[in-house]
């Protein structure tokens, strides 16, 4: 499992980076994110807010899974940047 854990952690780091980039791109694309949601916001802004929320939840889930996978690494390899 140790060898597989290394590959899983590398893969999770890649997925994490892609989700983070997508989330930041959405936030930068919609200036309305800089203020509180308003009932007059367009459906597009509302769905983009939903996507950002889901990205945030996915990042939390990736981090949780990463911690579970990291348990399979030898103790001297737990200082990985991912």
C-alpha positions, 0 to 999 in steps of 0.5 A, a space after each residue: 500500500 505504501 507505493 500506491 499511497 505515494 501515487 494517490 497523494 500525487 494524484 490528489 495534489 493534482 486534482 486539488 490544484 485543478 479544483 483550486 484553479 477552477 474556483 479562483 477563475 470563477 471568483 475572478 470572472 464574476 465581480 458579484 462574488 465581492 458582495 453578498 448574494 442578492 435576490 436580483 442576481 442572475 441565474 448565471 451568478 447564482 449557479 457560479 456561486 453554487 459551483 464555487 461552493 461545491 469546489 470548496 466542499 470538494 477541496 475539503 473532501 480531498 483534504 480528508 481523503 489525503 489524511 487517510 491515504 497519508 496514514 499508509 506512508 512510512 512515518 519519515 515520509 509524512 512531511 510531503 508538501 501535499 
